[in-house]
Amino acid sequence: RPAESEASLDAAVRALRSAAASHEVGFTLVSVALAYEALRGSLPEARDSLSLKAASALREAVTASAGDRRTTSYAWGYLGALYEEEHRYNEALELTRRATFAAQQVSAPESLYRWQWQSGRVLKKLGSVEAALAAYRRAVTTLQSIRPELIRDGAAPGSFRETLGPLYLELVDLLLQQAATRPGSEAVTPLLTEARDVVELFKVAELRDYFRDDCVDLVLAKVTKLDVLAQSAVIVYPIMLPDRTELLVSLRTGLKRVTVPVGADRVTQEVRQLRRKLEKRTTREFLPHAQQLYDWLIRPLEPDLDAARAETLVFVPDGALRTIPMGALHDGQRFLIAKYALATTPGLNLTEPRPLNRENTRVLALGVTKAVQGFPPLPNVAAELQSLRGMFPTTALVDESFNLVNVERKLKDEVFTIVHIASHGQFGGEPQSTFLLAFDDRLTMDRLGQFIGLFKFRDNPLELLTLSACDTAEGDDRAALGLAGLAVKAGARSALATLWNINDPVSAELVAEFYRQLEDRSVSRAVALQRAQVKLLDNPRYDHPGFWAPFLLINNWL
């Protein structure tokens, strides 16, 4: 009951006033102030009085904390946020500066980044754009330095995007707004480059938060310079902001931005509709959504793509865009996959593009055909694995022989180029709800990473990990993030995986055609998948994207 909660807080403040000044008293007053603020949602009629009580508790916290700088930093900072809410920006800025100074005095980066971020927001509202940019940059730098500790201190799962994502995106937003005010490429290029680099930092931080381990850092140690990557493909960053969508495009000639006047909520709504309807293979209801998203995300780029003679597009999707296959976007005549080879990556800094090593290709094929652990049988798996045997030297572990002990032994003792897993896979919002089904147990991403990690110290890392029957929960952006981070987690150069399980013999046909195309040394992974998908698309029985679109090539497209 909110009214009773308010009375309890009032009583707590009275009791604290009579206590001797100390760090504990000061910090408790800060907590009481935050509790007053939280109550405002439940007691809208008392909003103003609750804000005043919160402000009063924060001021008292400063004097009651007996000079404890860590506590006074929080008190000044949260008081500054209250003034910011009231549009009293000059006072908010002064209080936030005090908070920043106090946090610096005690080397408290976990609060310092908050006040640097708050300074950036307030300065932006005051129209001091250059000063705001400097504050945002400092905040991101501070946050980058503490992220691993935040993870280890058990930050709430799933909270990174909601709580810390806005810091990165607000800085990107400000950089792009600045770029719009500066005609001439010499002034614009550094701003666009910085915007891209901040997006990349965000992608890495988000994936690090998802997996909560150092798999991301192992990959970062091997990255190629981002500008070099644009030589082999056009790279597209769709950046969804509250009031617009920015398309940041990396071409051979440099970076370019295109602004689409449609905000994140509207794009997300359209994406959710498309994803829902793509899985219904008996209707064409997906088409208006596929065309609308094409008009927003691809059509504005067509002049640049034509001028660049683009053949391969690599998307670094964000948020809800991770949950749909870009190949299913439609220009009114054709699907995007009919025009370009496509790949997706959680971040270019996490990609090591090298042509496929076709010397001594060896495949480890793992599959489950029977009903096991409450999952239905996969009758098409046998044909899928048989087609692999016909193309490459293949070691197969099927049904009872596909158990965790055997998999670990094989990966420890032998060298494989490709690991192909034809079994149920489930990608959830957290790594622990993400697994592949072995016959005897669930193969978690951690175990898979450990098994394939046995390759990391060899001359030839795993070139390709294929998961032909996995599923991500519809509308679950974090599940799709886990899928996108699959190659990084497993230590593979690239992954081929499905956004949803097709559960049709045609899935085996598509995979077989993909491998057939890879036998040609002149064909990249992205082109191999494109040709396999277009082959299905050209068959009237399978031209619905529900059959061919869910296959994604993740990371290395060469």
Secondary structure, 3 states (H helix, E strand, C coil): CHHHHHHHHHHHHHHHHCCCCCHHHHHHHHHHHHHHHHHCCCCHHHHHHHHHHHHHHHHHHHHHCCCCHHHHHHHHHHHHHHHHHCCCHHHHHHHHHHHHHHHHHCCCHHHHHHHHHHHHHHHHHCCCHHHHHHHHHHHHHHHHHHHHHHHHCCCCCCHHHHHCHHHHHHHHHHHHHHHHCCCCHHHHHHHHHHHHHHHHHHHHHHHHHHHCCCHHHHHHCCCCCHHHHCCCCEEEEEEECCCCEEEEEEECCEEEEEEECCCHHHHHHHHHHHHHHHCCCCCCCCHHHHHHHHHHHCHHHHHHHHHCCCCEEEECCCHHHHHCCHHHCECCCCEHHHCCEEEECCCHHHCCCCCCCCCCCCEEEEECCCCECCECCCCCHHHHHHHHHCCCCEEEEEHHHCCHHHHHHHHHHCCCCEEEEECCEEECCCHHHCEEECCCCEEEHHHHHHHHHCCCCCCCCCCEEEECCEEECCCCHHHHHHHHCHHHHHCCCEEEEECCCCCCHHHHHHHHHHHHHHCCCCCCHHHHHHHHHHHHHCCHHHCCHHHHCCEEEEECCC
